[in-house]
């Protein structure tokens, strides 16, 4: 026990001590269990790393337990446990006694544990967490509801008199700047002082305001008497701050407010808190967009989920700060913290780095008829506002996202009316709460691309309307985006508009020179975003936008090319920027030159070579410079002017290493990278077949490079005499695919596209022995699309498919039915040894028995 006391004294000496308050995390030494076996964990922690591999990830109860020895010196203090978040609901016990409960997986909560604790024996903290509750938002959404205590837990010891720590998880101090101009700014501070002693107490409350340079500007002092168990509310108004340094994303000046409680008689400091504020004013105008400090200001923004594969949402503060630095480096000045309040580290960085904020609570897709749901939503909204009230970066609070998405699909006719009424009732209730909590910031909610939000009345509730728009991705054409914005502005000219979501998925393994919607090629994502950004920039009435999403994030219900992942990010899950990140940087940054060869996502290329000629392929450069020059292996390919921050060169690649270097015309800026190029011959000979694996991504217009083998599968193509490809059939009618996950393979995209009734493939190869590999996956089972796969048709169903495969008219697969052999959406790879004995090459033919024949991939190599 003496050893423990000595250790604990040393620990206390190393703690950050604010006068009478002591604060520390208690993140280590926890035990966790879902079933019967305890394991040792550290916080932050989530039990849902299974969400990256299983659609049906664990939703249920998890238990946490920790032993806590308290120093005898704290016996006369007030003790609090603060949980920054536990998803989705929590019950906290001390020494087997219930201290309190909390509903909501994204807001903080604090409990007074003083009366439950022992100062002579160790205390047992037990926390029951449940991520399956249906009365707590979110109950639906296109992201994973990770369970666990996934943010920090703090132990706080204060004097008996202190700033209130139990005001919905806030710090009990609220700073407002009601009127701001370039000449002067007003500032007022509301503080809640709690007296947990048995006697009343005279206290001196002092707020000291300092400039961004550290100069003390004012000190507001008030002596108050606080009765036992009373929470005293005090409002202090400062003298006008003259010529304030205005907060903007470019100049994020922060003023410090130090709040101190002292003993009125002895002047001993009892409690102290530090907050920061900034002076800015803003407005949203339905015609001219957003204004900051009296000037037009386009909100160039990003949405952000909070997970990172493979650790889920158990991110450290450093990881949160890293994300904000990446966004700032890209040039973003606005973030939609979506779809829920996030770690304090995010808000702190927004204030310090300069990033305007939309923050929201996760009411998504539908309002259920569940007892207590509306009350929990209201509480979560109040918590979010109070906990983040003092952040000058926050300009709007939100409370619903795509709330009619599931509603309109699940209910029709008379069944729909009560659901709409329930939705409108909750929206109006929350709007009233929002204005009660914060009279100075604006409200918003985000709609999916349906005018029914306006028709049912939701469009008239909030100050700002957010539109989540995906024309050209979930159906429609890219130009439909422009039309939708113009129609909304024309029909509803008083609605300020933010494009709150837009984006297209991309998979680093998939590339195309003919990109199409939903092919998940890197190139289609670029094409999509290169259309959207200029369209929003030139429309003044669009106040700004937030791209969906900054990261490739966990969405356990999704299949697509990367199951369990929504891959619309501008950076990969590990935070490596995609090439298109630099398009945003070139568009957003005017203060620094941007020059980036946009082929880091495709540094191992392949292509079809005619004779000994170089293989010409396009290479894109993202730049905000007016003109650039590109060099290949030291030879200039000329200069080109940029348009829409892009330049495209046709580059003649040779086999092996190709060094690309781009410069501006004055040679002050440069970017260099290498591309490994592997040409595939158009004409197949004995010589060039020796080391060749000819792999065809059947039914697809895309190159696919396997992460496992680095082998590139070429886009499907029609046969030309003397070469190779498919024979017979119309390409458009014969290509098909699915977004459903294909099992038993790591190369899912290869099996998600196919050619039905393929007729035959011809390879004009020389005589010899060959290994032929055929890839199959029967996708023709009726599937119900997820609500988030908007505009994607269900896969055509089949009563059963059976066919025979011939190689040069010899049967190599008899009455073959992939679905019967392994089931639907299962990968099959079959290899055959075949001989070519004459000059007619190799012909692979498919003959239907019933249903349809199909082929997903084909690979040929000479033995």
N, C-alpha and C positions, 0 to 999 in steps of 0.2 A: 504493500500500500504506500510506503514511503517513496519507493521508486516511481510509482504512478504519480504521486503528488509532485515530485520534482519534475517529472516529464511534463505534467500539465502546466506547472508554473512557467517552464521554458516556452511552452506553446503559447501561453497567454502573453508573454513578453513579446512574442513575435507577431501578435495580432494587430491589425489596424484598429486603434482605439480612438474613438471620438468622444472625449471627455467621459461622461457617465455611460456611454453606450459602447458595447463591445459586440463585434459582428464577425462571424466566421462561417465558412461552409463546413458541412458535415457530410461530405460526399463519399468518403471511403469507409470500408469495413461494413458494408451492408450485406445481409443475406437475402436471397431471393428464391422464390419457388412458385411454380404454377401447379404442380402436382404435390408429391410427397417429399421430394428431395430438395434440400436447400443447397444453393451454390453461393459463393462469395462474389459480389459484384461491386463496382464503383459507379457512382452517378457522375454524369447523366447515363441513363440506361433505358433500353427498350427491349422487350421480349419479341419484337416482330421483325427480326432479320429474316424470318421465314417468308416475309412478304415479297422478297426478291426472287423466290423460287416457287412459291405456291400461291395460286389464286385464292384458295380458301385458307388464308392465313389465320393464325389464332386470334380469336376474339373472345374475351372472357376475363376471368379474375387472375390477378397476380398479387402475391404477398411479398412485402418487404419488411425486414426487421433489422434493428441496430441497437447495440448496447451503448449507453451514453452515461459517462461518469461526470458529474457536475462538481465544480469546486465549492467548498464551504463558503468562500468569499462572495459567492453569488446568492447566498441565502436570503439577503434583503433586497434583491433585485427583482425586476419583472422579466420573465423569460418568454420568448416567442420562437415559434418555428415558422419559417417562411418557405413555402414551396413555390418555386417559379413556375412550375407546371407539372401536372400529373394527368395522364390521359386515360379515359375521358372523365372518370369520376373517382373520388378518393374518400376513404374513411381513415382517420388518424387516431391511433390509440397510444396512450402512455401508460405503461404498467397495467395493461389490460382494461383500461378505462377509456371510453370513447371521448375524445377531445372535441372532434367536430367532423363535418362532412363538407365536401365541395363538389359541385357539378360544373363541368367545363374543362376541356383538356388543354386550353391554350392561354389561360389567364392565371395569375398568381393568387395565392391565398395564404393568409397568416393566422395562426392560432396562438392565443395566450395559453401557455402550458404551465404557468407558475404553480398553480394549486395541485397539479398532477405529479410533480417531480419530487424526488428524494435527493438530498444533498449528502447522504451518508452511505447509500448503496447505489449500485449502477441502475440506471433507468432503461427500460425496454421500450423503444419506439417501434410500433407496428403500423404498417400502412397497407390497406387493402385498395388496390387499383383495379378498375374495370373499364375496358374499352369496348364493351358490347351494349352499353345502355342505350335505350331508344328514346328517352326523354331529354336527352342532352345533344345539342348540335355538335358536329354534323351527324346526320343519319343517312345521308347519301352524298356522293361526290366522286369525282374522277381523281382520287388520290387515296393513299393508304392511311387508315386511322391507326397509327402506331400506338401501342399501349406501353405504359411504363412511367416511371419518374424520370423524365428525359431532360430535365433542366436542373439547375442547382437547388440544393436545400440549404438554408441558412439558419444558424442558431444565433439569436440576438438577445443580449442582456442589456436592460436599461435601468435607469433609476425609476422610482415609483412615479415620478412626474416625467412625462415624455411626450413627444409628438405622437399622435395616434397612429398605430401601426395596423389597426384592424378596420380601417375604412375601405373595405372591399379590395384589400391587398395593396393599397397605395401607401405612400409615406406620410400622408396627413398634411401635406403642404401643396397649395395650388397657386400657381403664378399666372397672372393674366396681363396682357398688354392691350387694353381695349381700344386705344387710339394711338396710331403711329403715323407720323409724317417724316419727311426728310429733316424738318426743323426741330421736332420734339416728339417724345413718346411718353405715354402714361404707363404706369406699372402698379399693380396691386397684388397683394399677397394674402391669401386666406390660409390660416393655420389652425389645426385642431390640436388642442393640448389636453392630454389625459392625466388625471390624478388617480392613481391606483392605491394611494395611501388611505389610512383610516381617518386622517385629519385634513382639514383644508390647508391650502398652501398658497402663500403670496409669491408670485413668480415674476421675473423680468423677462419679457420676450423681445428679442432683438433680431432684426433682419438687416444685414449689411450688403449693400449692392456695390459690386466692383465692375469696372470696365473690362473689355477684352485685354487691355494692357495691364490689368491688375490694380489700377488706381481705385481707391475707395471713393465712391461718389456720394453715397448717402448711408445713414444708419437710422433705421426706424425702431423706436423703443416704446414699449408699453408695459406697465405694471398691471397684473391681473391677479385676482384671487380665484382659485379653482377649488371647488368643494370636493369632498370624497366621492370617488366613483364618477365624477363629472367629466364630460368631454366638452371643453370650452372652445367656442369658435371665435376666432379673432380675424378681423379684416383690416389690413393696413394699406393705405394709399401713399405711394411715394410722390415727391415733387416731380414735375416733368423732367425727363432726361433730355437735355438739350443736345441738338446735333448728333443724334444717336448713330452709331456705326450699324448700318442696316445688314441684316442677315439675308444672304442669298446663297444659292449653290456655288457661286463663284467666290463669294466673300462670306463664309459662314462664321461671322463674328458672334461670340457668345459672351454674355454678361453673367457673372457669378452672383448668386444669392445665397449668402450664409445665414442660416437660421439657428438661433441659439436660445435655449431656455436656461436662465440663471436663477439661483436663489435670490429673491429680492433683497434680503438682508445682508447675506455674506458675499454676494456676487459670484459664488461658486458656480461653475458651468455644470449643469445637470444633463442636458441633452443638446445635440447639435446635428444639423443636416445641411448638406450642400446640394444646391440645384443650379441649373443653368437655364438661361432664357435667351431669346433673340428677338430683335425688333424687326418686324416686317409687316406689310399689309398686302392684301391680294383680293382679287375678285375673279369670278367666272362670268364671261359675257357670251350670250347665245350667238351673237353675230361675229364678234372679234376674238373670241377665245379667252385665254387666261392672261391675267395681268399680275405682275409682281412688283411691288413698290412703285406702282403707277406706270409701268412699262410693259408692252406686250412681251409675253414670255411663253415659248412653246415648251410643253411638258414632254420631254423625251425620256420615256420611262420603260420599266421592266417589271414583270411580276416575279415573285420568288417563293418557291416552296422551300422547306427547311431540312430536307433529308439529304443524305449522301450514301450511295451504295459503297460498301456493304453494311455500314453501321446504322443505317436508319436515321432517326431524328436525334440520336444521342450525340449531338455535336458540341464541341468545346466552344468557349467564347472566341478563341483565336480563329476557329473555322468560320464562325459567323462574320468576324471582322474581315477575314480574307475575302469572303464573298462581296462585301461592300466595297472593298478596295478594287476588286476586279470590275465591278459595275461602274465605279467612279472613273477608273482608267479608261473604260470604254466610252465615257462621255455622258452617261445617263445623269439626269438631274431630278429624276422622279422615280419612285418605287411604289408599286401596289403590293403591300405586304399581304399576301394572299395564301389561303382564304381565311386567315385567322391571325390573332395577335402572335407575334414572335418574340424571341429572346430580347431582353433589355440591351444586349450588346448591339443588336441591329439598330434600335432607336438611338442609342448613344452615338453610333457611327454616322447615322443620318444627320444628326445635329452637328457633329464635328467636321465631317467631310463635306457636307452640303448636299443633301438629297431630300427633296420634298416628298411627302409621305401621304399615301392613302392607306389607312388601316381599317380592317373589317373583322366582324365575327362570322363564323361559318354556318350561316343558314343557307342551305344549298338545295336546289332542285325541287323541293316540295315542303310544304308545311303540314306535318302530320296531325292527326286528331288524337293527340296523346296528352294525358293529364300531366301538367307541370312543364310541358315543353315551352310554352310562351313565357312562363315565369323565369325559366332558366335562361332563355334568350335575353330577356330584359336584364337579368342580373349580369350576364356575360358582357352585355353592351356597357352597362355602368362600370363594371370592373375595368374593361379595356380603356374607357375614357379617363377614369380617375388615375389608373396606373401610369398612363402615358400622357397625361394632361400637360405636363411641363415641357414637353419636347416641342421646340419652335418649328421643327421640320414637318410636323403633322399639320396638314391643311384640310383634310377631309376624313370623316368617319363613315364607314359603310356597314351594312347589316344584311344584305341579301345578295346572292349570286345565282343567276339563271334559275330563279325560283319557280318558273313555269315549265322548265325543261321536262322533268318527269311528270309534273302535274298534267300537262296537256296530252301526254302519251298514255297515262294510266286512266284518266277519267274522260268521259264523253257525255254530252247531253246534260240531262238533269243531274247526273252524278257529279258533274264538274262544278255546278253552282256553289254548293256549300264549301268546296275546297277553295274556290276563288274568294269567297267571302271571308273564309278563315285567313287566307293569305293577306287580303287587304286589311283586315282587322289588325293583324300582327304588324304589318308594315306601318300603319298609322300609329299604332301604340309605340313602336320603337322610334319613329320619327319624333314623337312628342317627348319621349325619354331623352333622346339625343339632344334636343334643344334645351331641355331642362338642365342637362349635365354640362353642356357647352354652348353658350350663346354666341360664340365668336367664330366657330368653324362651320364648314358646310357639310351637308349630308349627301350620300350617294348610294346607289346600288347598281349592280351590273346585270344587264339583260342579255339573253342569247338572241340571235338574229331573227326575231319574230315581232311583228307590229302589234301582236295581241297584248303586249305589256301596256301599250298606250290605250288600246281599246278597252281593257278592263279597269284602267285608272291608275295603275302603278306608276306610269310615267309622270304623273303630276304630283307625286308625294315628295320626292327628294329634290334638293337644290340642283344637283348635277346628275345626268344620266350617263351611265357607262354601257357601252355596247361591246359584247364579245362576238366578233365577226370572223368567219372562216370561209368566205366565198373563195372558190378555187382550191379548197382543201376538202372540207366536208360537203362536196357537191358544188355545182355551179362553176362559173368562170371567174377569173381574177377581176375582170371589169365589173362584175356584180358588186364588188366592194365599193367602188366609186359611186355606182348608182344608188346603193342603199344609203350611203351617207348623204348624198344630195337630196334624196327623197325625204329622209327624216328631217333634214334642215328645212326643206320647203314646207312640209306638213306641220311641223312643230317648231316654229321659228323662235319660241321663247325657251326652248330646252338647251341649256349648255351641254355639250357632248364631249365625252372622253371615249376613245376606243380602248376599252379596258382589257381586251384580249384579242390577239390574232397570232397565227403561227402555223407552221407546217413541220411535220416530223422529218427527221433525217437519221440515217444509219451510215456510219463511216465505211461500212463494207460495200455499200451500194452506190454506184455512179452511173450517170447516163449522159449521152450527148443529145438525147431526145426525151428530156424529163417530162413526166406526167404526174398529175395529181395522185397522191396516195401511193406512189412507187417508193417512197422513203429514200429517194436518192438525195445525196448532198446537193446536187445541182437543182433539184426542184425546190428545195427549201430556199436556196439562194434566189432563184427566179421569183418565187412567191414574195419574199421580203423586199426584193429590189423593186417590186411593183407597189407594195403597200406603203413603204416609208415615204416615197415622193408624193403619193396620193394624199397622205395626211398632211405633209409639210405644206403643200400649196393651198390647203383649205383653212383659211383663218378661223372659221367657225369651229373647227376641231381643236379643242383646247390642248389636247395632247394624247398620248397613247402609252400603253404598257404592254410590251411584247410578252406573249405566253410561250415559254417560260424562260427564266434565266438559265436553269439547269435541266438536264435530263433527270427526271424525278420518278419516284416510286408511285406506280398506280397499279396495284396488284391485280385488278380486274382486267387490265388490258392484255391483249395478245399482240397482234401486229408483228412487225419485223423483230422487235426486241421485247419479248413477253415480260410483263410486270413493270415495264418502263414506258412512261410518256417521254418520247425523245424529241420534243420540240425545242429543246434548250439551245441557247447560243454558246453554252459550254457543256462539255460532257459531265457525267456524274462526278468524275475526279477533278473537275474544274479546269481541265485543259480547254482553252478556247477553240471552238470550231472556226474555220476560215471566215464564216459569215459574221462572227463577232467583230472582225476588222472592217466589214462593211458598215456596221453600226458606228464603230469608232471613227471611220472616215466621214460619215454623215454627221455625227454629233460633235466631234472635236474640231473647233476652228482655231484653237490656241497652239496646236502642235502639228507638225507634218505627220501624215500617216502613209505608209507605203508597205504593202504586204502582198507577196505572191500567194494567191489563194489556192494552194494545192497541198498544204500540209495534211489535209484530210485524204489526200490521194497521192501519196509519195511513192507508191509501188504501182506502176501502171502497166497495162498490156494493151495490145491492139493488133489489128490484122495488117500484115506487111505484104505488099505486092513486089515480087522480085527482091532486089537489094535496096530498094528505095527506102528513105526515111519514112516513118509513120507520123503523119501530121495530125496533131490534136490540139484543141483549144486550151489555153492557159489564161486564167483570169488574174488580174491585179486589182486590189482594192486600194484606193488612194484618194486623198483630198487635194492632191497636187494637180495643176492644170495639164501637165504633160509629163510622160515618163518614157524611158528607154529600157528595152529588155535585151539581155545578152544570154546566148546559149553557148556554153563551153568556150567562152571568150569571144564569140562572134556576135556582133550587134544584129538584132532583128528589126532595128529601126525605132523611131520615136512615134508615139501615139498620144492624142489628146484624150483626156478622161471625160466621161459622160456618166452622170448619176453615180459618181465616185467609183466607176469601174473602167477598166481597159482590158480588152481581150486580144490575145495574140494567137495566131496559128503557129505552133511550134513543131519543127521537124525532129522528132525523137529518134535517137539511135539506140541500139541495144546496149544495155549496161547503164553506167552512171551518167546522168545528164545534169550539169550544173547550170542553174538559172540564177541570173543576177539582174536586178532592176534598180535603176537610179532615176533621180529627177534630172532635168536637163542641165542643171548647174553642178550635178554630181556631189551635192551635199548630203543627200539621203540615199540609202541603199538597203536592199533586202536580198538575201542569198539563201538558196535552198538547193538540194539535190533530189532528183527523181530517178528511181531505178525503173528502167523500162525493159520489158520482156516482149519482143515481137512474136506474133503467131503467124506462120506463113499462110498465105492464101492458097498457094499450090503446094500440095504435100508430096514430098519426095523421100526416097530412102535415107538421104543424108539428113534432111531437117526433121525427120520423124524420130531420130535416134534418142533424143532427150526431151521430146515434146510430149506434154500431156495436154491434149486438146479437149478443153472442158467447155460445155455449152450450157448457158443458163436458159433452159428451154421455156418458151412462152413469155420471155421478159425482154425488154429493151435495155436492160441494165447490165453493167459489169458487176460481178459479185466476187469479192476477195475474202476467202475464209480466214478468220483469225487463227484457226488451228494450224492450217497448212501453208498459208500465204499463197495458195493457188488461186488464180483469177479465172472465173468462169465468164466466158464472153457472151454478149447479147445474142439472142437467137437471130438467125438470118436465113434468107431464102437461098437455095442452091443455085450456083452458077457452074456451068460445065467446066470441068478441070479443077473444081474446087470442092466445097463442101457446104452443107446446109439442108434445110427441110425442102421436101418436094411435095407438090400438091397442096391444095387448100388455100383459102383466103386468110391472110394474117389476122385481120381484125376480128373475124368471127371465130378464130381458133385459139386465140390467146385468152386465158382467163386466170383467175387467182382467188385467193382468200386472205383475210386478215386474221384468221383463226390460228392459234398456236399449233405448230407441228411438233409432235413428240418424238423422242428417241433420236434427236439430232441437235447439234449445236449450230447447224447451218440452216436454220429455219427458213430464211428468205428463199433459198434455193428450191424448197419444196412448196412454197406458198404460191408460186407461179407455175403455169403448165400450159401445154398445148393439147387440146382435146381433138380426138380423131386425127392424129398427126399425119396420117398417110404413111410417109416414109422419110428417112434421112439418108442422104447419099454422101459418101466420102470417096473421092477419087484418089485412093491411096495405092501405092505399089503393092505387088504381091508380097505376102509374108504372114506372120502370125501376130495377132493383136489381142490386147485385153480391152474388152468393151464393158463399160459400167453404165447401167441405167438406173435412174432415180425415179421413184414413184411415191406419191401420197394421195390417197383417195380423199378428196375434199368435198365430195358431193353428198353431204349429209345436211339436212335442214338445220340452220343455225339462226337463233334470234340475235340480232345485233344489239350491242350495248347502246344505251341512249347517247353515249358520247361519240359513237361512230355515225355521226349525222351524214345523211346523204349516201351512205354505202349500202348497196343492195345485198340482200341475203344470198348466200351461195345457192346455186341451182341444185335441187335435190335429184337423186337418182334411185331407182329401185334396185340397183346393183349393176356393177360394171365388170365385164369379163371379156378378155381378148387374148389373142395369140400373138407372139412376137417372132418375127423371122429375121435371120441374118443371111443375106444372099439366098433367100427362098428356103432356107433350112430352119425348122422350128427350133428356137432356143428357149422359149417359155410357152407352156401348153395351158390353154384355158385358164389364164392367169387373172385372178381377182384380188387386187391389193387390199380392198376393204375386207374381204373374207379372210385373207391370210393374216392380217395384223390388226384390222379395225380401221376406222376412219381417222384421219389426221395423224397418221403414224408414218414415219419415214421408213422407206425401204431402199436399200442400195443392193443391186444385184450385179455381179461381175461374171463375164463369160469370156472364154478363150475362143476366138474365131479365126478362121483362115481365109485369106484372099489368095486365090490360085490363078487369077487371070488379070487382064488389064481393065476389067470393068469395075474395080474398086469394091467398096463395101456398101451394101444397102440394108438399112434396118427398116423393116416394114411392120405395120400394126394392122391386125385384122379383127374386127369386132365380132364377138359372139352374141352378147346382148349388152344393152346399155351403151356406154361409150368407151373408147380407148383413150388413153392419155399418157403423157410423158412429162416429167418434171425437170429432168436433167440428163445429160449424156456426156460421157468422157471416153476418150479413145487414146490408147498409147500402143506403140509398137514394142513387141517382145523381142 
